[in-house]
Amino acid sequence: MEPLLLPPYIDAFVSPIRDNPVADVAIIAVFILIVLDVIFGLGNAIAQHKYSSEIMRKGIAHKCAELGFILVGIVADATIIGGVDLGFTAPVLVSVCVYLAIMEIGSLLETFADMNPELANSPLFQLLASVQKKKLDVPKEDADDDKQ
């Protein structure tokens, strides 16, 4: 079976996913983490009698924004692959997915701590929480440089 031939202007938007197994794994990991976060968050809210449709709607909106962020990463990578100079050449899609995966892991850790406070005191939990916090912290001087 011959591979599907796409016009170059369409293929540029497919290739960041098709040609990059790391991006494939990163996208799938984020999707799995999002689903797990929704399942455990919903289960925790129901178990603690704190379910709120308003909070659920906000959570769904946040998850949709995360998926939109992934789409922006795909378009940015495709634009770079297509030869447009965006001022950087880093793989945007994988970076976006790593950031979102770290955020989702942090959200899951918060939920697990709420579900089982004893678990939150375990050494492994503390290690995961500290790694997640370090990955998302931006040093103040770096943040100030970005504003200039």
C-alpha positions, 0 to 999 in steps of 0.5 A, a space after each residue: 500500500 502506497 503512502 498517502 501523498 498530500 499537497 506540501 502545504 497540507 503535509 507541512 501540518 501533518 508532518 510534525 506528528 507523523 514524522 516525530 515519534 516523540 511528539 506522538 508519545 507526548 500527545 498521547 501522554 497528555 491526552 491520557 493525563 487529561 482523561 485521568 485528571 477528569 476521571 479522578 477529579 470527578 470521582 473525588 468531587 462526587 465522593 466528597 459531595 462537592 460536585 458542581 456543574 459550574 466547576 465541571 464546565 470550567 474544568 472542561 473549558 480548561 481542558 479544551 484550552 490545553 488541547 488548543 495549546 497543542 494545536 498551536 504547537 502543531 501549527 508553529 512546528 509546521 510553520 517552522 518546517 515550512 520555512 517561515 522564520 518565527 525567531 526560534 527553531 525549537 520543537 514547539 509541539 513537544 515543548 507544549 506537550 511536556 509543559 501540559 504533562 507536568 501541569 496535569 501530573 501536578 493536578 493529579 497529585 493535588 487530587 490524590 492528596 485530597 483523596 488520600 492525605 496519607 499518600 501526600 506525606 509519602 516520600 515518592 509523592 513529595 519527590 513527584 511534587 517537588 519535581 513538578 514544582 521545579 519544572 513549572 517555576 520560572 526564575 524571576 530574572 527570566 520572567 523579567 527578561 521576557 517583558 523587555 
